[in-house]
Amino acid sequence: MNNTKMIIAGLLLTGLSMSAGEPFSLKKEGKDESSQAFKLDFRKKQSAFKLNVKQSNILSSSAKDWDESEVTGSGLFLNFGLHFPSASFLNPYYATNPIRFGLGLDFEFGSFFRFGKIAEHKFGVGLRATWLSFSYTSAKDGNDIYRALQISPVRLGPQFSMAITESMGFDVYYQIGVNFTEMFGSIDDPNETENIGYSKTYLGASHEIGAAYHFRVYSVGFGYRFGSLSNILTYYDGETEDNDIVKSSISNFRITLGFKF
């Protein structure tokens, strides 16, 4: 009897175990299928997101490359050049006193701000701002030596740019600005053991028209500056003297080599 009970109990336990295991197994399989479907859907969305990001990066990269290579765009410029003064440069009496300043050096640093684009970026119109410009030249009359230093702190004017290709361009501009010029020299006096110091200070407005060709970041250009300055201060041998009534020309031609960023 006891053996019969034990056999029956064993069969009941086995049946219960099997009946309990089937729902668990089905639930597990359903969970696995749902998890795999979720993972598959997630991977699809992830791939689509990566594709969209990749396409967006390609578009933004191409736009960035175009902006960087656009030769009519805004940027900085840095130019070094040679300065060719005219015959009347700082010498209103050049007809009777032919002292002429020779070849000098020139430097300028500034920015171009483009305000408008025309014909799919092929043309640009904007403001050319020179933050600092100076030039140096000298002249000699016998034993007398004269030097001239021009400083123009700010020069402004319109600029028109044209793109020849994506890496080459051409600029045409006009500028006006304040011009501060100092002419100083050393005059030989046979009656003195030392040379006499001499200086004249000029102030006024000057104009410039010019053009430049640039390939990538390199540029070559030329400009013609002109204007008349007033003599505001004169020193001779440490003492002030009467200033010239006649204004002096600062007309000069310059050639530059530089960079455009």
C-alpha positions as CSV (number, residue, x, y, z in Angstrom):
1,M,0.0,0.0,0.0
2,N,2.7,2.4,0.9
3,N,4.5,1.5,-2.3
4,T,1.4,2.2,-4.3
5,K,1.0,5.6,-2.6
6,M,4.6,6.4,-3.3
7,I,4.2,5.6,-7.0
8,I,1.1,7.6,-7.3
9,A,2.7,10.6,-5.6
10,G,5.7,10.3,-7.9
11,L,3.5,10.3,-10.9
12,L,1.6,13.4,-9.7
13,L,4.8,15.3,-9.1
14,T,6.1,14.4,-12.5
15,G,2.8,15.5,-14.1
16,L,2.8,18.8,-12.2
17,S,6.4,19.5,-13.1
18,M,5.7,18.9,-16.8
19,S,2.5,21.0,-16.8
20,A,4.3,23.8,-15.0
21,G,7.3,23.7,-17.3
22,E,5.3,24.0,-20.5
23,P,3.9,27.5,-19.9
24,F,7.3,28.7,-18.6
25,S,8.9,27.4,-21.8
26,L,6.3,29.1,-24.0
27,K,6.6,32.3,-22.1
28,K,10.4,32.2,-22.5
29,E,10.1,31.5,-26.2
30,G,7.7,34.4,-26.6
31,K,10.0,36.7,-24.6
32,D,12.9,35.7,-26.8
33,E,11.0,36.3,-30.0
34,S,9.8,39.7,-28.7
35,S,13.3,40.6,-27.7
36,Q,14.7,39.6,-31.0
37,A,12.1,41.6,-32.8
38,F,12.8,44.6,-30.6
39,K,16.6,44.3,-31.3
40,L,16.0,44.0,-35.1
41,D,13.7,47.1,-35.1
42,F,16.3,49.0,-33.0
43,R,19.1,48.0,-35.4
44,K,17.0,49.2,-38.4
45,K,16.4,52.5,-36.7
46,Q,20.1,52.8,-35.7
47,S,21.2,52.1,-39.3
48,A,18.7,54.7,-40.6
49,F,20.0,57.3,-38.1
50,K,23.6,56.6,-39.0
51,L,22.7,57.0,-42.7
52,N,21.0,60.3,-42.1
53,V,23.9,61.5,-40.0
54,K,26.3,60.4,-42.7
55,Q,24.4,62.2,-45.4
56,S,24.1,65.3,-43.2
57,N,27.8,65.3,-42.6
58,I,28.5,64.9,-46.3
59,L,26.2,67.9,-47.1
60,S,27.7,70.1,-44.3
61,S,31.2,69.1,-45.3
62,S,30.7,70.0,-48.9
63,A,29.1,73.3,-47.9
64,K,32.1,74.0,-45.6
65,D,34.5,73.2,-48.4
66,W,32.7,75.6,-50.7
67,D,32.7,78.4,-48.1
68,E,36.4,78.0,-47.5
69,S,37.3,77.9,-51.2
70,E,35.0,80.8,-52.1
71,V,37.4,83.5,-53.3
72,T,34.8,86.3,-53.0
73,G,34.1,85.7,-49.3
74,S,35.0,87.7,-46.3
75,G,38.5,87.4,-44.7
76,L,41.7,88.9,-43.6
77,F,44.6,90.2,-45.8
78,L,48.2,90.9,-45.0
79,N,50.3,92.7,-47.7
80,F,54.0,93.6,-48.0
81,G,55.1,95.9,-50.8
82,L,57.3,98.4,-52.5
83,H,56.5,102.1,-52.4
84,F,57.1,104.4,-55.4
85,P,56.7,108.1,-54.5
86,S,55.9,110.6,-57.2
87,A,58.1,113.6,-58.1
88,S,55.9,115.9,-56.0
89,F,55.8,113.6,-52.9
90,L,56.1,115.9,-49.9
91,N,57.7,118.5,-52.1
92,P,55.4,121.3,-53.2
93,Y,58.3,123.1,-54.8
94,Y,59.6,120.2,-56.8
95,A,59.7,122.3,-60.0
96,T,62.5,124.4,-58.6
97,N,63.8,122.1,-55.9
98,P,64.0,118.7,-57.4
99,I,64.5,116.6,-54.3
100,R,62.9,113.3,-54.9
101,F,62.2,110.4,-52.6
102,G,63.3,107.0,-53.7
103,L,62.0,103.4,-53.5
104,G,60.5,102.6,-50.2
105,L,58.7,99.8,-48.2
106,D,55.0,99.4,-47.6
107,F,52.8,97.3,-45.3
108,E,49.1,96.9,-44.6
109,F,46.8,94.7,-42.6
110,G,43.0,94.6,-42.8
111,S,39.8,92.8,-43.4
112,F,37.1,92.4,-46.1
113,F,33.5,92.1,-45.1
114,R,31.2,90.8,-47.9
115,F,27.7,92.1,-47.8
116,G,26.3,90.7,-51.0
117,K,26.7,87.8,-53.3
118,I,25.8,87.9,-57.0
119,A,25.5,85.2,-59.7
120,E,26.0,82.2,-57.5
121,H,28.9,83.5,-55.5
122,K,30.9,84.5,-58.6
123,F,30.8,88.2,-57.5
124,G,30.9,89.7,-54.1
125,V,30.4,93.3,-52.9
126,G,31.5,94.5,-49.5
127,L,33.6,96.7,-47.2
128,R,37.4,96.8,-47.3
129,A,38.8,97.9,-44.0
130,T,42.5,98.5,-43.5
131,W,43.3,98.6,-39.8
132,L,46.9,99.6,-40.2
133,S,49.0,100.8,-43.1
134,F,52.4,102.4,-43.2
135,S,55.2,103.1,-45.6
136,Y,58.8,104.3,-45.4
137,T,61.0,106.1,-47.9
138,S,64.0,108.4,-48.0
139,A,65.7,111.1,-50.1
140,K,69.2,112.5,-50.3
141,D,70.3,116.0,-51.3
142,G,74.1,116.2,-51.2
143,N,74.9,115.5,-47.6
144,D,71.4,116.2,-46.4
145,I,69.2,113.1,-45.7
146,Y,65.4,113.2,-45.5
147,R,63.2,110.3,-44.4
148,A,59.4,110.0,-44.6
149,L,57.1,107.7,-42.6
150,Q,53.4,107.5,-43.4
151,I,50.9,106.0,-41.0
152,S,47.2,105.4,-41.8
153,P,45.4,103.8,-38.9
154,V,42.1,103.2,-40.5
155,R,41.1,103.2,-44.2
156,L,37.6,102.3,-45.4
157,G,35.9,101.8,-48.8
158,P,34.0,99.5,-51.1
159,Q,35.4,96.4,-52.7
160,F,34.2,94.4,-55.7
161,S,35.4,90.8,-56.0
162,M,35.1,88.4,-58.9
163,A,35.8,84.7,-58.8
164,I,37.7,83.3,-61.8
165,T,37.6,79.8,-60.5
166,E,37.1,78.2,-57.1
167,S,40.7,79.1,-56.2
168,M,41.4,82.3,-58.2
169,G,39.9,85.7,-57.9
170,F,40.3,89.4,-58.7
171,D,39.5,92.4,-56.5
172,V,38.9,96.1,-57.3
173,Y,38.6,98.6,-54.5
174,Y,38.6,102.3,-53.4
175,Q,39.5,103.5,-49.9
176,I,39.7,106.8,-48.0
177,G,41.4,107.3,-44.7
178,V,43.4,109.5,-42.3
179,N,47.0,110.0,-43.2
180,F,49.7,111.0,-40.7
181,T,53.1,111.6,-42.2
182,E,56.3,112.6,-40.6
183,M,59.3,113.8,-42.6
184,F,62.5,114.1,-40.6
185,G,66.0,114.7,-41.7
186,S,69.6,115.6,-40.9
187,I,70.9,118.7,-42.6
188,D,74.6,119.3,-43.0
189,D,75.7,122.8,-41.9
190,P,79.4,123.6,-42.7
191,N,79.4,126.1,-39.8
192,E,78.4,123.5,-37.3
193,T,80.2,120.5,-36.0
194,E,77.0,118.5,-35.9
195,N,74.2,118.1,-38.4
196,I,71.0,120.0,-37.8
197,G,67.8,118.1,-37.0
198,Y,64.8,118.9,-39.1
199,S,61.2,117.5,-39.1
200,K,57.8,118.3,-40.6
201,T,54.5,116.8,-39.5
202,Y,51.6,116.4,-42.0
203,L,48.0,115.5,-41.5
204,G,45.1,115.0,-43.8
205,A,43.0,112.6,-45.8
206,S,44.3,110.4,-48.6
207,H,42.5,108.2,-51.2
208,E,43.5,105.0,-52.9
209,I,42.3,103.0,-55.9
210,G,43.7,99.5,-56.4
211,A,43.3,95.9,-57.6
212,A,44.6,92.5,-56.6
213,Y,44.8,89.0,-58.0
214,H,44.8,86.1,-55.6
215,F,45.4,82.4,-56.0
216,R,44.3,80.4,-52.9
217,V,45.8,82.4,-50.0
218,Y,48.5,84.2,-52.1
219,S,47.9,87.6,-53.7
220,V,49.6,90.2,-55.8
221,G,48.3,93.7,-56.2
222,F,48.9,97.3,-56.9
223,G,47.5,100.6,-55.7
224,Y,47.7,104.4,-56.3
225,R,47.4,106.7,-53.3
226,F,46.8,110.4,-53.7
227,G,45.8,113.4,-51.6
228,S,47.1,116.6,-50.2
229,L,48.2,117.0,-46.6
230,S,48.6,120.1,-44.4
231,N,51.9,120.9,-42.6
232,I,50.8,121.2,-39.0
233,L,54.2,121.3,-37.2
234,T,57.8,122.2,-38.2
235,Y,61.0,121.8,-36.2
236,Y,64.4,123.1,-37.2
237,D,67.4,122.7,-35.0
238,G,65.1,122.1,-32.0
239,E,62.9,125.1,-32.5
240,T,59.5,125.5,-34.1
241,E,59.1,127.4,-37.3
242,D,56.3,128.6,-39.5
243,N,54.5,125.9,-41.3
244,D,54.1,125.7,-45.1
245,I,51.0,127.3,-46.3
246,V,51.0,125.2,-49.5
247,K,49.7,121.6,-49.0
248,S,52.0,118.8,-49.9
249,S,51.1,115.8,-52.2
250,I,51.6,112.3,-51.0
251,S,50.9,110.7,-54.4
252,N,52.6,107.3,-54.7
253,F,52.3,104.0,-56.5
254,R,52.7,100.7,-54.7
255,I,53.1,97.0,-55.6
256,T,52.2,94.4,-53.0
257,L,52.6,90.7,-52.3
258,G,50.6,89.1,-49.6
259,F,48.1,86.7,-48.2
260,K,44.4,86.5,-48.0
261,F,42.8,84.3,-45.3
